[in-house]
Amino acid sequence: MSSNSNSILLSLLAGIAIGILIAPDKGSKTRKKLKDSFDNEKDSLLDKWHELTNDVKNSLSEKKSVSNESNDDEINSSIITKQEEINKLENQLAELKANLK
């Protein structure tokens, strides 16, 4: 577990312990409050988890997009270079044909 996770868990446990110690309500009400508190913390942690996973997915998607753009640029550059070489060879061929006549 990370340090942040440990501190969240400790805070949750401390909150529960304090709630039990100072609870003026009947046991059933105290248990309901504890359950509600736990459910709220669980929902909060799940929301943070979903936010984190979405951030990671978005980051990976952006990196993939940048990588694809870079690859496209390299491919286009290679195509242009090959086309230039073909043009040079065609010009040389045309000159050779002209010299043969």
Residue pairs with C-beta under 8 A, 6 or more apart in sequence:
1 9
8 41
8 45
12 38
12 41
15 37
15 41
16 34
16 37
16 38
19 30
19 33
19 34
19 37
20 30
20 34
23 29
23 30
23 33
25 33
